[in-house]
């Protein structure tokens, strides 16, 4: 995501999560992670990213309430993701959204092309200008 749009995205994402889950992560509509093993994998990914300098932001209504339910994580955005973090290389099967910032679109394209193809790549925005 372009670095100038990250803060606005986090605000919008928070608003949309609040709309989708008005009762927060304790809502009957909010799902939990399947078991202790998978829950630990996800929390370890977040912890590793933080240990390497990333910032994580839990979003939605009362994200701290997730701890009241077994195997439950609040939707979490991870900012400042770099290649030395496990979260940049492992599949994530949970409510965690790592965001890679870029300044120039050519840098983003070069970054993706220099690595094995990602499982998914999401583009949020209008037209994309290359060059």
C-alpha positions in Angstrom: 0.0 0.0 0.0 1.3 3.5 -0.8 2.8 4.8 2.4 0.7 8.0 2.3 -2.5 5.9 2.4 -1.7 3.6 5.3 -3.1 5.7 8.1 -6.4 6.4 6.3 -6.7 2.7 5.4 -6.3 1.6 9.1 -9.0 4.1 10.0 -11.3 2.8 7.3 -10.6 -0.8 8.1 -11.4 -0.1 11.8 -14.7 1.5 10.8 -15.6 -1.5 8.5 -14.8 -4.1 11.2 -16.9 -2.1 13.7 -19.8 -2.2 11.2 -19.4 -5.9 10.5 -19.0 -6.9 14.2 -20.9 -4.3 16.3 -20.6 -6.5 19.4 -16.8 -6.9 18.9 -14.9 -10.2 19.0 -17.3 -11.7 21.6 -20.1 -11.5 19.0 -21.8 -14.8 18.0 -21.0 -13.8 14.4 -17.2 -13.6 15.1 -15.3 -16.8 14.6 -12.4 -18.2 16.7 -9.2 -20.0 15.7 -9.7 -23.8 15.5 -7.3 -24.9 18.3 -4.5 -24.0 20.6 -1.8 -24.9 18.1 -3.2 -22.6 15.3 -3.8 -19.8 17.8 -0.2 -20.0 19.0 1.1 -19.9 15.4 -0.8 -16.7 14.8 0.2 -15.0 18.0 3.8 -16.1 17.4 3.7 -14.4 14.0 2.5 -11.1 15.6 5.1 -11.4 18.4 7.9 -12.1 15.9 6.9 -9.1 13.8 6.8 -6.8 16.9 10.2 -8.1 18.0 11.6 -7.1 14.6 10.1 -3.6 14.8 6.6 -3.9 13.4 3.6 -2.2 15.0 0.4 -4.1 15.4 -3.0 -2.5 15.8 -6.1 -4.3 16.9 -9.2 -2.9 15.3 -13.0 -3.0 15.9 -15.1 -2.6 18.9 -13.4 -3.6 22.2 -10.6 -5.6 20.6 -9.3 -6.5 24.1 -12.5 -8.5 24.7 -11.1 -11.2 22.3 -9.1 -12.6 25.3 -12.4 -13.5 26.9 -13.0 -16.2 24.4 -10.7 -19.2 23.8 -8.7 -19.0 20.6 -10.0 -15.6 19.6 -8.0 -12.8 18.0 -9.2 -9.3 17.3 -8.7 -8.3 13.7 -5.1 -7.1 13.7 -3.2 -4.9 11.2 0.6 -5.2 11.2 2.5 -2.2 9.9 6.2 -1.9 9.1 6.4 -5.5 7.8 9.9 -6.4 6.5 11.5 -9.5 5.0 13.1 -10.5 8.2 9.7 -11.2 9.8 8.1 -14.6 9.6 4.7 -12.9 8.9 6.2 -11.9 5.5 6.7 -15.5 4.5 4.2 -17.7 6.2 0.6 -18.3 5.3 -1.8 -16.6 7.7 -5.1 -18.3 8.4 -6.5 -15.8 10.8 -7.6 -12.1 11.2 -4.2 -10.7 10.6 -3.4 -8.2 7.8 0.3 -7.4 7.3 0.7 -4.3 5.2 3.8 -3.6 3.1 4.2 0.0 2.4 5.8 1.5 -0.7 6.7 4.9 -1.9 7.0 4.3 -5.7 4.9 1.7 -7.5 8.0 0.5 -9.4 9.6 -0.4 -6.0 6.5 -2.5 -5.1 6.6 -4.3 -8.5 10.4 -4.9 -8.2 9.9 -6.3 -4.7 7.1 -8.7 -5.8 9.0 -9.8 -8.9 12.2 -10.6 -6.9 10.5 -13.2 -4.8 8.4 -16.3 -5.2 4.9 -15.4 -6.1 2.7 -14.6 -3.1 -0.4 -16.7 -2.3 -2.4 -13.5 -2.6 -1.8 -9.9 -3.3 -4.4 -7.3 -2.6 -4.7 -3.9 -4.3 -6.8 -1.3 -2.7 -7.2 1.9 -4.6 -8.2 3.5 -7.9 -6.1 3.5 -11.0 -2.5 2.3 -10.7 0.1 4.4 -12.5 3.4 2.8 -13.4 6.4 4.9 -14.3 
